Amino acid sequence: MEKDRQYIPRPVNTEHVQLPEDLISLTEKIAENIHNVWAYGRMQEGWRWGEVRDDRNKLTPCMVPYEELPENEKEYDRRTAMESLKLITVLGYTIEKKEKD
């Protein structure tokens, strides 16, 4: 990208989307999986737990199970999950839980 070119993010507007309760309850599971995917990827890159984030030495305090994350980190993953569900809805898709056999 050229230096003088400015990136302007234009996310799909999902403010008007009201998700049904069953999808709202799904966000926590999705958020946990988002964290696990992130952590797995970081581990593959050589990152490990450290008390303080240190990019040079690939250390991060977030290399812990989801339930041990600080609330602000969980909230980041929850927002990502919620926005993903809202986007799916805005794009005209539906999510249905299959009944167990």
C-alpha positions, -999 to +999 in steps of 0.1 A: +000+000+000+013+035-008+023+056+021-001+085+011-030+062+007-053+063+037-072+031+048-108+039+058-126+008+073-162+004+063-177-024+083-212-035+075-237-016+097-252-041+121-266-017+147-302-025+138-298-063+142-316-078+171-304-114+176-327-140+190-318-152+225-305-185+214-279-168+192-269-143+219-262-173+243-240-188+215-217-158+216-198-170+247-189-203+231-179-185+199-158-161+219-140-189+237-133-206+203-120-173+189-095-171+218-085-207+214-079-202+176-058-171+184-038-189+211-032-219+190-019-197+161+003-178+185+018-210+199+025-222+164+045-190+159+065-196+191+046-174+215+042-184+251+029-171+284+046-141+300+036-118+328+040-088+305+035-086+267+068-087+250+066-089+212+103-093+207+104-123+229+069-135+219+055-134+254+019-125+263-002-127+295-032-138+274-018-172+267-042-188+292-075-206+290-104-184+281-119-186+316-087-171+331-086-141+307-092-107+322-128-095+315-116-068+290-100-095+269-131-117+270-152-087+260-130-082+229-137-118+218-174-115+227-177-084+205-160-102+176-184-131+181-215-109+183-205-089+153-199-121+133-234-134+142-250-100+133-231-099+100-243-134+091-279-122+098-275-090+077-262-110+048-294-130+048-282-162+064-298-181+093-283-203+119-303-232+132-293-257+159-298-293+147-318-316+169-298-344+184-307-378+170 
